[in-house]
Amino acid sequence: MSEDPQVKAAWIIYQFGAAHCLFYAIKIGASFLDATVAQAIIAQGGILSRYFVQRLHMNFGAYDNKLIELKIAHGVGSSQLQKSQAIPWASDLPISVYTFLLKAASDLYKSDLCLKGNDMELFHFYTGGPQTIHYAPLVLAKNIDQIKDLILRFKFIPLPPRNLDNLPEINNQENITPEEYPPKDGHENKCQLNVIARSILICKEIVNLWKEIGYYEICYDVNDLVMQGALLIMFPQQPSSRWYMPDIKTINARLTELIEVGFQLTYCVILNILLVFEKRLEQIGKVLLESFAEIKHESLVNLLRNCLIEILNPKLKFKSQVVLNFIYEFLPDSPEIEFVRAFQFYSNSCKV
């Protein structure tokens, strides 16, 4: 790659978008990023959000490796400490780049920089995070001006989610290890991304505010959580006595509303939804599948065969036998034949 800062800046923005380019520039490391490249990225439209600088400030600075080794040896500290010895995000950032970004943020936000603040927590409270889904819309509506200010003025953007390669195995929803915050790898945790997804489910117009500042990846970043969340609201885990089963028309209307904003009902999303509801598939599974098939304009059999092909993607790490058995119930051939057919299709697609 060229050593020209302008070329590097154009490349990183093209690869990762204006919203996440600085995050990934830091992730690549000092061989790519210096102060002149950081300056070029911002000059070419890379977004320097206040929250990004707050998180950068949390993560910056080298760790004492000897102390970490002693903690592991004595069983002290979080399990996350023992799982990965990778260099934490931004911990080895050259101090010249760190000071440049702080100075640029200070010039941009002046006395409102709030380096020790946390815009994710602000957003959580402004959007009614502590309230139930029934009362949160009232809080969000009351704070809509503050939410607009946080996004439009302070460029609040969550840091990027982890990709499929770095996600835990999709097996079941139990025994999930608590996430540390801030995470060592810099990526946004699922807990924080759920805050974003929940706000969109309450007020989908928030998506347009993010797009207005150049955060066009918002739908991609929280796609699964938004689509799952919409159904979790319609099919609560502990329904009240007044709850009734939504019909296909109601489900389709809600999901279509989100699809029109930019979200997608992918086969991976469908599998994750089935996993979320795996203990209730006998009661609600069929209506979900019929709704998904109608939205995607395909037969139920073709829908499930495509889901079976998606399961073979090793990045998905899908291992739920309950969901697999449920899928096989609606397929005309035996599980063995259906699996071989899916495997052949997946193998052929990988060769293309």
Secondary structure, DSSP 8 states (H G I E B T S, - for coil): ----HHHHHHHHHHHHHHHHHHHHHHHH-TTT--HHHHHHHHHTT----HHHHHHHHHH-S---HHHHHHHHHTT-S-HHHHH--S--TTTT--HHHHHHHHHHHHHHHGGG--TT--HHHHHHHHTTTTS-TTTHHHHHHHTHHHHHIIIIIT---------GGGS--BS-SSS-----SS-TT----HHHHHHHHHHHHH-TTHHHHHHHTT-TTHHHHTHHHHHHHHHHHHS-SS--TT-----HHHHHHHHHHHHHHT----HHHHHHHHHHTGGGIIIIIHHHHHHHHHHTTS-HHHHHHHHHHHHT-GGG-B--HHHHHHHHHTSSS-HHHHHHHHHHHHHHHHH-
